[in-house]
């Protein structure tokens, strides 16, 4: 699993550099996000530009990340969401949960 973290003054962007956010990498992504989100105090953004496939394990990781931000009274932003992943989010009605850009 490859990813990039861009820490800026007002935001932190986690860019997953994988084609699939699924059960094969979900545990690793989850561990990275938990660690990262505990240490940052600014707006958190997950960039899904490279992700073209997602399964329920991947959605679970994103939901955990959203809950961690909500507990800090912030909203998680998902950006560059692929149409295939967006369709899955709409089917699961998660487009109402996430701030999608």
C-alpha angles and dihedrals in degrees: 000000000000126000140161128218120206111190112194131171096262102022146023120217122202109196115193109210098199132102093223133043097195144123092294093067104014096101092050093047090047092053092049093048094048091051094045097044092051091058102044128082102185138074111308121215129182113205111207097178094128096040112101099161133044134173134191091280090056092048089050090056091051091048091052090051090049091051092050090054093045089054087058089050091251134117121236114232121212113196135188093018112184115237091243092054090043090055090053091049091050092050089051089042090236091131084082092055101047130061099234122199 
